[in-house]
Amino acid sequence: MESQAADLTEIPILQTLIGAGMGQGPALTLLLAGPALSLPNMLVINSYLGPKKTITYVSLVIVMATITGMAYGALA
């Protein structure tokens, strides 16, 4: 139930940022990477996978979300 409440707050925040001039590509990147890179999420991942795999996971999320946002921004 907690993740649902967090998911519901991201949409109005992004709508406000887009209204203030943020591009759709960066907004998509924030929407994709934000929940995956929250501190509680990273702590849980670290407790299950260990620090080396957590760093790999975080790096991959950052790279893939950035690539996806850039591609979407170029198309939109």
C-alpha positions in Angstrom: 0.0 0.0 0.0 2.9 2.4 0.7 4.3 2.2 -2.8 0.9 3.0 -4.3 0.8 6.2 -2.3 4.3 7.1 -3.5 3.3 6.4 -7.1 0.3 8.6 -6.9 2.3 11.6 -5.7 4.8 11.5 -8.7 2.2 12.3 -11.3 1.1 15.7 -9.9 4.8 16.6 -9.3 5.7 15.8 -12.9 2.7 17.7 -14.2 3.9 20.7 -12.3 7.5 20.3 -13.6 6.3 19.9 -17.2 4.1 22.9 -16.7 7.1 24.9 -15.6 9.0 24.0 -18.8 10.6 20.6 -18.1 10.8 18.4 -21.2 8.9 15.2 -21.6 12.2 13.2 -22.0 13.6 14.3 -18.6 10.2 13.8 -17.0 10.1 10.2 -18.3 13.6 9.6 -17.0 12.5 10.9 -13.5 9.4 8.8 -13.6 11.4 5.6 -14.5 14.4 6.1 -12.2 12.7 7.8 -9.2 11.0 4.8 -7.6 13.8 2.4 -8.4 16.5 4.6 -6.9 14.7 5.6 -3.7 16.8 5.2 -0.6 14.5 2.5 1.0 14.5 0.6 -2.2 18.3 0.7 -2.5 18.8 -0.4 1.1 16.5 -3.4 0.6 18.3 -4.3 -2.7 21.7 -4.0 -0.9 20.6 -6.3 1.9 19.6 -9.0 -0.6 22.2 -8.6 -3.3 25.2 -7.0 -1.5 27.0 -3.7 -2.3 28.7 -4.7 -5.6 25.4 -5.9 -7.3 23.6 -2.9 -5.8 26.0 -0.5 -7.5 25.6 -2.4 -10.7 21.8 -2.3 -10.4 21.8 1.5 -9.7 24.2 2.2 -12.5 22.1 0.2 -15.0 18.9 2.0 -13.9 20.5 5.4 -14.3 22.0 4.5 -17.7 18.9 2.9 -19.1 16.5 5.5 -17.8 18.7 8.2 -19.3 18.8 6.5 -22.7 15.1 6.0 -22.7 14.4 9.6 -21.7 16.7 10.9 -24.4 15.2 8.7 -27.0 11.7 9.7 -26.0 12.6 13.4 -25.9 14.0 13.2 -29.4 10.8 11.5 -30.7 8.3 13.7 -28.8 
